[in-house]
Amino acid sequence: MEPPPTPSAALRHSLDIKGINAYQLAKDTILPQSRISEILSGKRRITSETATVLGDYFGNGAEYWSGIQTSFDMRKSRADDATRWEARGDLNLGGWRIRCYVTPDEKRLISEVDFHALFKFRGHQARNRCRDVIDSPYLQSGSMAQLRKKIVSPIKITGPEHEIVYAYEGEIIIDYCRALMDVRRVGGMPEWALHYAEQAELIVASVAKVGIAALIDEATGHQSRRHKEALQRLLARYFKEEYAAWTKRFPDWFYEELFRLKGWKWDALSNKRPSVVGKVTKDIVYSRLEIGVVEELERKNPLLENGHRKTKHHQWLSDEVGHPALDTHFYALRGLMRAHHDWRRFYHTLQMAFPKRNEMIQLELDDYRNDQDDDD
């Protein structure tokens, strides 16, 4: 529900309906033009005396104007301890509308109400129903316990009209999805909870965790105001200072599905792969992560004279952000890959769901060699 109009907005609307300006209102009443102008600019309250004059002039009574001022004062008082957002917009997430916000400290937030609606929690009991699911003894896990701390502590924010909104950091969407899917994967999820896990799969297929910040920036218009320093801080969380020892990060199914979509012969016992697999991996995996990730990986892990790299790209990703971002993107890729029978249709859907920030690279994919520069 939209908040009641501010005193300035209500007065401006009344002037527009009557087709007059502040000068004409002052001329027709005993109100000084300076007072009217200050109300219109939000610098002055509507007093009981002014409310009486405006009510008589516009024919809606002093109570109307006093009520608007009182309502605004109450909202302003409740907003005193809230964080003010500097940008807001609507995010279309696979057909779901989510109101999102960016605060001065660079937090990307989503409406608590819209988060609940994503998982079919609606009405005045939505918050309690969401917490009942998290607290269910049948759905307990380490990730669910961590998630509960965030769910029970929404962030109080406010806007220019002092409306109050409770919100979560945007990445909570994927955190919640992963927690549900993890519980189902280990088994034992009760029948009544399965549809929540199914909903989580649909959401993960629509967005990856690393894309939430960029999507919110785009929806709110904050993208154009993102400072270089803020981007560097975000990227710094993705990477390690030094590369880590190699461990297997790319699952076998990724290459099996890739070969199927390409029409290549798959041999699970062979490490022979087309030389272009590395470029494809960069295209459909690393290029879909946060803006700047590919460039930073190329800087940290450049090509050597022999055409190979010293390490695999994923060895530079951090345990805190980089690897979880990669894992979450794999969740989305797996669903998209399994849903298609050929590369062209899969790639088209990928471009729609997770568009790259740079120009599409056209690849020649018929060169089958024994080269292994494919970052598994």
Buried (B, 14 or more C-beta within 10 A) or exposed (E): EEEBBBBBBBBBEBBEEEEBBBEBBBEEBEBEBEBBBBBBEBEBEBBEEBBBBBBEBBEEBBEBBBBBBBBBEEBBEBBEEBBEBBBBBEBEBEEBEBBBBBBEEBBBBBBBBBBBBBBEBEEEEBBEBBBEBBEBEEBBBEBBEEBBEBBEEBBBBBBEBBBEBBBBBBBBBBBBBBBBBBBBEEEEBEEEBEEBBEBBBBBBBBBBBBBBBBBBBBBBEBBEEBEEEEBEEBBEEBBBEEBBEEEEBBBEEBBEBBBBBBEBEEEEEEEEBBBBBBBBBBBBBBBBBBBBBBEBBBEBBEEEEEEEBEBBBBBBBBEEBBBBBBBBBBBBBBBBBEEBEEBEEBBEBBEEBBEBEEEEEEEEBEEBEEBBBBBB
